[in-house]
């Protein structure tokens, strides 16, 4: 079958400085390519990098990991090949679609699968269809920018649905509506991509998504899948508010957020969504760890709950919301504690001018003191669940003050002896 290819990429553009990843991917590809074909009319055994990895390479971003799909090899043979190459590192994983996960080192973990026709339900590795050709497998991808595949041995990029031109035009376009509507999580992924890459959804596809958002398939979206897309939207997107706006317009916010948040007056919606934009910008500029930024972003997402004056009702709302989308108990406790500390710090901020405190850069000490959070927690009257930097970041965004100001005020407040 003829397959349109875009270009041939040099190895250094494919992997950059990821030398270990390159060696592993090429070793797997060479072993697969050496296997005998299944049949005359079946695709020759070969392994391709597909999806987000190819998209990121073409965007000039570093390749963080590589999802691989193997053609022309039955699941049992592929599993044995991987066990022979990397003994003790390969296991089956994935709740919705079972794949082979190879945790080869601390820095390299690969997801390796057999192509299959996705039905939206649970699928086992044995359900793979090794006789599928790459162009047929690409038809089951969500968007054209994720439908491209890369041969790590030759550097050839296959682009059967025009993903590269859509990427250049910053356009988000569905590959195949019949397969797209099988999985409701695709709508959450659309919001994440819009926020992350500054894309615009194709007009015809937008109308299709709007109708799909009202369909019963949305009731079948796994909570952990929503959590994963929301995590990417809040943590690595350039402008999270764009993604939240998409979810709001599709009517999906109320599926995982309390009505108090999802049904805010329209005048408040834009202002609330912009909090996450300042949170991600301020967190990165202050060089905080991603886990602290993530906790702060969750607090900003739930910030309308600060209107609940009763602490018990507020805590219940936080726990119920974050439990329903599979965030951890630690994250729930951290958000609750951030709200408590924000309400305690708020009176101290009312008379503070919006300026930086001298030449001091407390954000550096905030990062340095991450390991000393237990000691800081001992200075106040009850246990402190929230990391101090996440508290500072959240308070800075909600109050409109700088990170440095809030850091200095928070350190003074925590250092003061209990009355």
N, C-alpha and C positions, 0 to 999 in steps of 0.2 A: 504494500500500500504506500502510495506517495504521501510524504509528509513535508510540509513547508518548513524550512529552517531559516532562522533569522541571520545568524552569523556564527563564526567560529571564534570562541573566546580563548585567549592565551591563559595558561595555567595560573600565572601570577594574578590575573584579574579574577579568576574563579575563586581562589582561596586566600589571596593576600598573604598574611603572616601565619595563617593557620596550617603550619606544616604538618603537624600530627594528624589533623583532620584530613588533609589532602592524602597522606599516605594510607590512611585507613579506608577512605572512600575508593581510592584507586585499587587497593588490594582486593576489596570486595568485588569491584567491577571486573577486575581481571579474572578472578576465580569464577564468577558467573559466566563471563564470556567464553571460558574454556569448556563449559558443559555442552553435551550434545543436545541438538534441538529435540523438542517433544514430538513434532510431526512436520511434514513437508509444508503444510499450510499454516503452521504456527509461527509466531514471531521468534527470531533467533534469541537465545538467552542473552540478556543484557540488563544492566542496572542504570537507572537514570535518577538524578537529583530533580525534584519537582517542587512546584508550589512556591511558598514564600522564600525559600532559599534562592531560587532563580530570580525572583522579583527583586530581592535585596541586592543581588550582584549587579543587575542591570541599573539599579538606582545608585550604584556606587557605594552602597553601605557594606560594612563588614559582614561576612558570612558567620553568623553565630552558631549555627548547626546545619545539618543537612538531612532532610527527610529523603529516603530513597525508596523507589518502587522498582521491583524486579519483574521482568517479563520472561516468559518461556521457561519457567522453573516451577515445579510443583512445591507446595508449602513444606512438605516433609524434607525434600531435598535442600531447600533454602535454609531451613532451620539447622540441618545437619552441617551444611557448609559453614554457617556462621559459628556453630559450636566448635568446629575443627579449627577455624581461624582464630577465634578468641574464646578459649575454654572458660567456662564459669562466669561469663559476662552477659549472656543472652537469656532473655526471659520473654514470656508473652505478657503483654500489658494492654491497657485500654479498656474502659468500661463499655463504650459505645461501639467501637470498632477495634477488634483485637488485632494487634500488630506485634512484631518482634522488636524489642528494645535492647540494644546492645550498649551497656554502660562500660565502655572500654577503659576509660581513665577518669580522673576527677574532672578533666576539661572536655572530654569528648563522649557524647551520648548520642546514638543514632536511632531513629525510628525507621524500620524497614518493613515494607508491606508488599503484598501481592495485589494487583489491580482487581477491582470487583465492581459490580453494578450495585450501588448503594440504594437501599430501600427505605432508609430512615429508621430502621429497627436495629436490634442487636445483630452483629455480624461476627462470626468467628474466622480465624485464620484459614480454616479448611474451606470456607466459602469463597476463597479467592478464585479468580479465573485467569490462570497463567497464560491462556491462549489469546487473551485480549491484546490488541495492538495499542501503542501509546495514544494515538489519536482518539480511539474509542474511550480509553480511560480518562483522557482530558475532558471529554464531554460531561463527565460526572463531577467536575470541579465546580466551585461556586462562581468565581468571577474570572474574566479573561486574563487579568493580571496574575492570577494564580494557576493558569492552565498551561504555562510554559514548562518545558523540561530541558534538562541539560545532561549531555553525555560527558561524564568526567574523564573518559579516555580520549575523546576526540575534540572536546570543547564545543561541539555543535549544540546550538540552542534550537529546540523545536517549538514553533509558535503557531499552532494550527488555527487559533481563533483571534489572532490580532492583538494579543496581550501587550506587545511592546508599543504599538501605536496608541493604545488606550492609556498606557503608563505615561507616555510622552505628553498626551493631551490631558493628563490628570482626570481621566474619565473612568468611572466604575461601571462596568457592564456585565450583565449576567451571561454565562456561557450558554446554558440551556434551561429554559423556564420549567420544562417538565421535570428535570432532575433537581433543579434548584428548590422547588416547592416541597420536596420530600423532607427537608430538614429546616425547622423553624429557626435554628441557631444562626442560619445564614443572614437573617435580618440583623441580629446583634453584631455579627461579623462585619456587615456593611457599615454600621455606625462606627465600629472600631477603625475600619480602613479610611473612612472619610476623615475622622479625627487625626489619624496617624500620618496620612500621606497627603492631606489637603485635596482630596478627590471630590468630584461632583458626580452624583448618580445620574445615569442616563434617564431622560424624561420618560420614555416608554417603560423602562425598568422600574422607575419610581412608582408609577401607577400600579404596576404588577405587585410590587412590595407592599403598597398600601392596602390592596385587597387581600394579600396573603396574611398580613398582620391580623386580620379579623377571622382567619380560618382556624379550624380545630387543630391543625398541626402545631400551632403555637402552644397548645396545652401539653405537648409532648416534649418540649425542650428540657433536657436535663439541667438541673440547678447548677451542677458543677461546670457545665458548658457556658451558662450565663456568667458565672463567676470568672471564668478564664477570659472571656471577651471583655468583661468589665474591667478586669485587672489590667489588661493591655491598654484599654481606652484611657484609664486614669493614670497609668504609670509611664507609658512610652509614647503616647500620642503627642503631637505638637500642639494641638488645640483641643483638649477634651470636650469643651463646650459644644463644638460642632457635632460630635458624636452623640452627646446627650440631647441635642436639639433634634437629631434624626430620630432617636428613640421616642422623644416626646411627640413629634409629629406623627409617628406610626402608632402612637397609643400604647407603647410597650413599657414606659416607665412604671405604670401602675401595676405591672406584673411582678415587680420585685422591690418596689419602694412603697412605703406607707402612703395612703391617700393624702395625708397632710402635706407630703412633699410633692407627689405627682400631680395633685390638683391645686397647686398654688395659683393665685391670680396671675394673669398673663404679664402684668407689670413686674412681678417678682421673678418670673421664670428666667428671663435673660440674665438678671443680676445674680441669681443663684448659680446658674450654669457657669458664669464667668469666674466664680470662686476657684473652680478646679484648674482653670487656665493659669491664674496667678499662683496657685499652689505648686503646679509642676514647674513653672518658671523659677519661682523663688527657691524651691527645693533643690533644683539643679544648680542654680547660681550659688547657693550656700553649700554645695558639695555634700549634701546629706546622703546617707546610704539609701538604696531603693526601698528597703523594707520600712524605713521611717517615713519616706515620702508616701508610700502606699497607705500606711495607717492614717497619716494626715489627710490624704485624699478621701479616704472613707469617712473621716470625721466631717470634712467639708461637704461631701455628698449628703450626709445626714444632718447637716447643720440646722435645717428648719426645725428639727426636733428640740432645739434649744428653747423653743417657745413653750415646751412642756415644763411647767414650773415644778411639778412633783418629780423628784429624782427617781422614784420607783417606776413611775409610768414611763419616764424617759429611758431608763435602763431596759425595761421590758420591750419597748419599741426597737431599741438598738439590737438587742439579742434576737428578737423574732426576725427582723429584717436580714441581719447578717447570717443567721443560721439557715434561713430559707435559701440563701444563695451560697452556702457552703464555706463561708469565711470562718476562721478558727476562733476558738474561745478566747485566745490571747488577743486577737484583733478586736473582738467584741468588748472585752474588758478595757483595752487601751482606748477605744473610742469613747466609752463611758467616762473614763477617768479624764480624758482630754476635755470633755464637756464640763466636768466638775471643776477642773483647774481653770478653765477659761472663765467660768462664772465667778471664780474667786479672784482672778486677776483683773477682770473687767473694771472694777472700781479703781484700781491702781492706774488704769490707762486713760481715764476720762480727762485728766488734767495734763496729760503728757503731750508735748508738741510733736509733730511728725518730723523727726529729724534723727540722724544717726548720732550715737553717743561718742563724741570725740573721734579719735582715730582708732578706737578699739574695734576689733573684729571678733565679737563673741561667737560668731558662727564656727570659728575654728575650734574654740574651746568646747563648744557644744559637740562637735564631732569627736574631739579628743576624749571627752568625758563619757562617751557612750558606754565604755567598760565600767565606769564608776556610777552608773545610774542607781545601783543598789544603795550606795553610800548616800547619794542625794535623796533617795526615797526615805532613808532613815531620819531625815531632818524634818519630815512632816508627820502629822499625827496618824495617818493611815497608809496602807500599802499603795505604792505607785505602780500601776500596771503599764501606763503609757510611757514609751521612750521619751525622754526630755526633748530631743530635737523635734519629734513629731508634734509635741505640745506647743513648742515655740512656733513652728511653721504654721500650724492651724490658727493659733492666736494672732499671729502677724497678719494672716490673710483676712480673718474675720474682723479684726480691729482696724485694718488699714495702716498700721504702723510697720516700720521696717523690721526685718529679722533681727538686726543688731539691737534695736531698742528693746524688743520683747525678750531677747536672750538675756540682756543685762537686768531687766526688771524681774524676770523669772528666777534668775540666779540669786538676786537679792532676797526675793520672797522665800525661796527654798532655804536660803542660808539663815534667815531670821529665826531666832528661837521661838518655840511654841509658846503662845500665851496661856 
